Amino acid sequence: MVTWPLYADQFYNEKLLIDILKVGIMVSSKMNTFNMEMGPIVKVVVVEPAIRRLMGDGMEANKRRANQLGEIVNRAVDMEGSSYEEIKNLVNELIDRKKQM
C-alpha cells in the first residue's frame, strides 16, 4: 500500500502500515503543493518511485507479509475465529440487556 497522509491520525496509520505491519511504502507529504480549488497535489516525481517500488520485485517481503496478514484476518472472521466469537458475544449481551428492560 502506498501511503500519503494529510491529516490527523493518517500519520499514525502510515507508521502502522510501514513500521509495524511492514506492508506500506511512503510517499513524502513534505513535497506536496496545495491548490485552493483542487486541494493537495502530489507531483509525479514523488509518486512514481513509490509505485515502481511497489510493483517491482524488491517488495517480495512486503507481499509475503500482506498475504500472512490476510490469512490471519480470514481465520479471525471465520465462524470459529476470535472476531466472529466476539461479535456473537456482543450481540448476545445486547439481546440479554434488551430482555432485562
Summary of the structure (lengths in Angstrom):
residues: 101
radius of gyration: 20.0
end to end distance: 46.8
largest distance: 61.8
contacts: 220
relative contact order: 0.10
helix: 65%
strand: 10%
